[in-house]
Amino acid sequence: METKKAIASRYSVRAYKKDQIAEEKLETILAAGSAAPVGMGRYDSLHVTVIQDEEIRKRISEGIRQIFNTESDALYGGSTLVLVSSKEEVPAPGIDYTNAACVAENMMLAGADIGIGSVLVWGIALAVEADKSLKEALSIPEGFKAMIGTVFGYAANAEQKEKDLKVKIQMNRI
C-alpha cells in the first residue's frame, strides 16, 4: 500500500476479533516502530514491550478502569498491546513523549498497511506506571517510564471508509 493510502485508511479500532496477530505481521509493525524518527538518534533511550499474555492484559485493563472510573474494556478486546517506554533522564524536555508518539504512529501506519487495526490508549502507560508489580512483570528496564500504549489486532468490523486527506487543523502560513 502506498503511504497516502495507509494514512487515509488508518482509524481507531474499538472492537477486535479474538485472533492473535500473525507473527510476521507483528514483526512488520515492530520494525516500522524501530524506523521512527527519534530525537538526536537516541534509540537507546526507548524500550518496546509487546504484551500478548491474557492475564497481564486483564490487569492493565482493570488498572485503566480504576484510573478512569469506567466499566468498559479500555483495551477493546485487542489481543496485542505494544507499550513504548522512555528513559526517565532525557536530554531535552518533552522529547520522551515525542519519540514515543513517533514510534507508535509508525507502528499504527504499518498495521493499517497490512490489515491490522490499532488504537492508541494512553491509559495503558498510566496503568503500568501506577502499579509497580505490573511494571516489574513487564520487565521494563530500571530508569524507564511507560509513555504510550497501542492496542493491535484484527478489527471486528472489517469495513472502514478511507478518510479524505484534507487540512482539518487550524493553521496559518507566514
C-alpha positions in Angstrom: 0.0 0.0 0.0 1.3 3.5 -0.7 1.9 5.9 2.2 -1.1 8.1 1.4 -3.4 5.1 1.4 -2.1 3.8 4.7 -2.7 7.2 6.3 -6.2 7.5 4.8 -7.2 4.0 5.9 -5.9 4.1 9.5 -8.5 4.6 12.1 -9.0 3.9 15.8 -10.4 0.4 16.1 -12.6 -0.1 19.2 -13.7 -3.7 18.7 -11.3 -6.6 17.9 -11.6 -10.3 16.9 -10.0 -12.7 19.5 -7.4 -13.9 17.0 -3.8 -13.2 17.7 -1.8 -11.3 15.1 0.2 -13.4 12.8 3.9 -13.3 13.9 5.2 -12.0 10.5 2.7 -9.1 10.7 3.7 -8.3 14.2 7.4 -8.2 13.1 6.5 -5.8 10.3 4.7 -3.5 12.8 7.7 -3.6 15.3 10.2 -3.0 12.5 8.2 0.1 11.5 8.4 1.4 15.1 12.2 0.9 15.0 12.3 3.1 11.9 10.6 6.0 13.5 12.4 9.3 13.8 13.9 9.7 17.2 15.3 12.9 18.6 19.1 13.1 18.5 19.1 9.5 17.2 18.8 8.3 20.8 17.2 4.9 20.1 18.8 3.6 23.2 16.5 5.9 25.2 13.5 3.8 24.2 12.2 0.4 25.1 9.2 -1.5 23.5 7.2 -4.2 25.3 4.9 -6.5 23.4 2.1 -7.8 25.6 0.1 -10.7 24.5 -0.4 -12.5 27.8 -4.1 -12.6 28.6 -3.7 -12.2 32.4 -1.4 -9.2 32.0 -3.8 -7.6 29.6 -6.6 -8.1 32.1 -4.5 -6.4 34.8 -3.8 -3.5 32.6 -7.5 -3.2 31.6 -8.5 -3.3 35.2 -5.9 -0.6 36.1 -7.3 1.7 33.3 -10.9 1.1 34.6 -9.8 2.1 38.1 -7.9 5.2 36.9 -10.8 6.5 34.7 -13.6 5.1 36.8 -15.2 3.2 34.0 -16.7 -0.3 33.5 -15.9 -0.8 29.8 -12.9 -2.7 28.5 -10.4 0.0 27.7 -8.4 -2.4 25.5 -11.5 -3.2 23.3 -10.7 -6.9 23.3 -7.4 -6.4 21.5 -5.0 -9.4 21.5 -1.7 -7.5 21.4 -0.6 -4.4 23.3 2.6 -2.5 22.5 4.0 -0.3 25.2 6.7 2.3 24.5 8.8 3.4 27.4 11.5 6.0 27.6 14.4 6.7 29.8 13.4 9.0 32.6 16.5 11.1 32.1 16.3 12.7 28.6 18.4 15.4 27.0 15.5 17.8 26.2 12.1 18.4 27.8 9.3 16.5 26.1 11.5 14.5 23.8 10.4 11.3 25.6 6.8 11.8 24.7 7.6 13.0 21.2 9.8 9.9 20.5 7.2 7.5 21.9 4.5 9.1 19.8 6.6 8.8 16.6 7.3 5.1 17.3 3.6 4.4 18.0 2.4 6.3 14.9 4.9 4.4 12.6 3.6 1.1 14.0 -0.1 2.1 13.6 0.5 3.1 10.0 2.4 -0.1 9.3 -0.5 -2.0 10.8 -3.0 -0.2 8.6 -0.9 -1.0 5.6 -1.1 -4.8 6.3 -4.7 -5.1 7.6 -4.0 -4.8 11.3 -6.2 -2.4 13.3 -5.0 -0.2 16.1 -6.0 2.3 18.7 -3.8 4.5 20.9 -4.6 4.1 24.6 -2.7 6.4 26.8 -4.2 4.7 29.8 -2.0 1.6 29.2 1.0 3.7 30.2 -0.8 5.2 33.2 -1.9 1.8 34.5 1.6 0.4 34.2 3.2 3.4 36.0 0.5 3.2 38.7 1.3 -0.5 39.6 4.9 -1.2 40.4 4.3 -5.0 40.3 2.8 -4.7 36.9 5.8 -2.7 35.7 8.1 -5.4 37.1 6.0 -8.2 35.5 6.6 -6.4 32.1 10.3 -6.3 32.6 10.5 -2.6 31.9 14.2 -1.7 32.5 15.2 0.3 35.5 15.2 4.0 34.8 12.5 3.8 32.1 9.0 5.2 32.3 5.9 3.9 30.3 4.9 6.6 27.9 2.3 5.4 25.5 0.4 2.2 24.6 -1.2 0.9 21.5 -3.7 -1.9 21.0 -3.3 -4.0 17.8 -5.5 -6.7 16.3 -7.8 -7.7 13.6 -10.8 -5.3 13.5 -14.2 -6.9 14.3 -15.8 -4.5 11.8 -13.6 -5.0 8.7 -15.1 -2.3 6.6 -13.9 1.3 7.2 -14.1 4.0 4.7 -10.9 5.8 3.8 -10.7 9.3 5.2 -10.4 12.3 2.9 -7.0 13.7 3.3 -7.7 17.3 3.8 -6.5 20.0 6.2 -8.7 20.0 9.3 -6.3 21.6 11.8 -6.2 25.3 12.3 -3.0 26.7 10.7 -1.5 29.8 9.2 1.3 30.4 6.8 3.8 33.2 7.2 
